[in-house]
Amino acid sequence: MQTAATDSSLEVASWFLNRARSEDWLLEHEKLQSLLFLAQMHYLATHPQTLLMPSLFISGSNGYAAVSYTHLRAHETSLHL
């Protein structure tokens, strides 16, 4: 069984967004999805048997997406994010 270093992909997404904001960068959603996927793969490569986040990634025409983050984006207007 694999364990995860964080509770969700939303924690990691928040870190990336805060880091981009502190550097005055615009982090587009597609770029964030790619960063989440790459971070997961890099963490797994450097920490065998441990995931960075307990997330399932799906592949689409725009690349990879974390399911929990994709679900949040689909409902962001109703959540007023």
BELUR-V708948 format. One record per residue. RES is the residue in three letters. PHI is phi in degrees with one decimal (* if undefined). BURIAL is + if it has 24 or more other C-alpha atoms within 12 Angstrom, else -. D_FIRST is the distance of its C-alpha to the first C-alpha in Angstrom with 1 decimal. Layout:
<<RES,PHI,BURIAL,D_FIRST> <RES,PHI,BURIAL,D_FIRST>>
//
This chain:
<<MET,*,-,0.0> <GLN,-92.7,-,3.8> <THR,-104.2,-,6.6> <ALA,-124.6,-,10.1> <ALA,-77.7,-,13.5> <THR,-126.2,-,15.4> <ASP,-82.0,-,15.5> <SER,-161.6,+,16.8> <SER,-68.7,+,18.5> <LEU,-66.0,+,21.7> <GLU,-64.2,-,21.5> <VAL,-69.9,+,21.3> <ALA,-60.6,+,24.0> <SER,-62.0,-,26.1> <TRP,-61.9,-,25.9> <PHE,-60.7,+,27.1> <LEU,-65.7,+,29.8> <ASN,-65.2,-,31.0> <ARG,-64.5,-,31.2> <ALA,-62.8,-,33.1> <ARG,-61.8,-,35.4> <SER,-68.3,-,36.2> <GLU,-97.9,-,37.2> <ASP,57.4,-,39.2> <TRP,-103.9,-,37.2> <LEU,-96.7,-,36.7> <LEU,-106.3,-,33.1> <GLU,-72.3,-,33.3> <HIS,-61.5,+,30.5> <GLU,-65.6,-,29.9> <LYS,-66.1,-,29.7> <LEU,-61.3,+,27.2> <GLN,-60.4,+,24.9> <SER,-64.0,+,25.2> <LEU,-63.5,+,24.5> <LEU,-61.7,+,21.3> <PHE,-64.2,+,20.1> <LEU,-64.5,-,21.3> <ALA,-63.0,+,19.9> <GLN,-61.3,+,16.4> <MET,-67.5,-,17.0> <HIS,-64.5,-,18.8> <TYR,-63.1,-,16.2> <LEU,-64.5,-,13.5> <ALA,-68.5,-,16.3> <THR,-95.1,-,17.2> <HIS,-131.9,-,13.9> <PRO,-53.9,-,11.7> <GLN,68.3,-,7.9> <THR,-132.5,-,9.0> <LEU,-92.4,+,10.4> <LEU,-71.8,+,13.9> <MET,-142.7,+,13.7> <PRO,-81.4,+,11.6> <SER,-125.5,+,14.2> <LEU,-98.5,-,15.0> <PHE,-101.8,+,17.9> <ILE,-112.2,-,20.8> <SER,-103.8,-,23.5> <GLY,-137.1,-,27.1> <SER,-66.4,-,30.6> <ASN,-99.0,-,30.2> <GLY,111.3,-,26.9> <TYR,-95.8,+,23.4> <ALA,-143.4,+,22.8> <ALA,-76.9,+,20.0> <VAL,-59.0,+,20.2> <SER,-63.9,+,20.5> <TYR,-70.1,+,23.2> <THR,-62.0,+,25.0> <HIS,-62.9,-,25.2> <LEU,-63.0,-,26.7> <ARG,-62.2,-,29.1> <ALA,-67.1,-,30.3> <HIS,-111.9,-,31.2> <GLU,-64.8,-,32.5> <THR,-69.1,-,36.1> <SER,-75.6,-,35.6> <LEU,-92.4,-,33.7> <HIS,58.0,-,36.4> <LEU,-88.5,-,34.2>>
//
